[in-house]
């Protein structure tokens, strides 16, 4: 993407936009590039009948589908003739289709994008949200249509590039940088007036942030489990104290230590599992509500829920063992005399 060359804390020059020739050169001359898609964008009011919404408008070509991994749900892509002629046709994202057409089939309908009227020829399958950003809220039109009817120039705002799986993105970055230095006449003593962003680096950064957040939440969960386990232990100790005479009677008429131990362990595990069930229900409800608020899909991971349920029972065993052992080792005579 174009970027102002920064020098001495200020801006050396305004960003110089790309041209379509730059995009063709990248696709043609850089080894390992599978596809390069030019994109020029703006936001416009989309209108159909009595429905309207402000939505991003992207001027591009058919390579955009490959580099952004988009799949058509219905209709077709832009034809070569439509791209060359700058025809007034468009392809809708799933959100735009849903909000403006509902259950209707939009193919063949005409919508207005600002002052441009275009015919719908396709609808893209939904990709959902990405960190709260709706990936389905867009309208695609041919690049030449955008340049002639909306922007009024031949500028390209950003170039999306797909690299072949057998090639490394680092090598592609170096080759693209060298090509851009040549085409944009950037000498060794001058700063770059463009920027290349590798999505792998973005993914790694997000992964690191997620890892830190996971560790932080795990620490909170560990403290919560410790506090909850101590609470269970205290409750069971109180229960043993209040039922000392009952335990003495059981032991005096022949109950074995292991039977008393098992009784109190079962009570501790039952108490812990009930708390675990309540926690799982509250956690799933809270997660579903958060996903709804952030417009994100809610995915139920059954194995994780099962692990949480089993772990809650394990907490009951660990923290209930000491009170249960104390009950099992009571002296029957002392227990019977306990007031």
Secondary structure, 3 states (H helix, E strand, C coil): CECCEEECCEEEECCCCECHHHHHHHHHHCCCEEEEEEEEEEEEEEEECCEEEEEEEEEECCHHHHHCCCCEEEECCCCHHHHHHCCCEEEECHHHHHHHHCCCCCCCCEEEECCEEEEEEEEECCCCEECCEECCCEEEEEHHHHHHHHHCCCCECEEEEEECCCCCHHHHHHHHHHHHHHHCCCCCCCCCCECCCCHHHHHHHHHHHHHHHHHHHHHHHHHHHHHHHHHHHHHHHHHHHHCHHHHHHHHHCCCCHHHHHHHHHHHHHHHHHHHHHHHHHHHHHHHHHHHHHCCCCCCCCHHHHHHHHHHHHHHHHHHHHHHHHHHHCCCHHHHHHCC
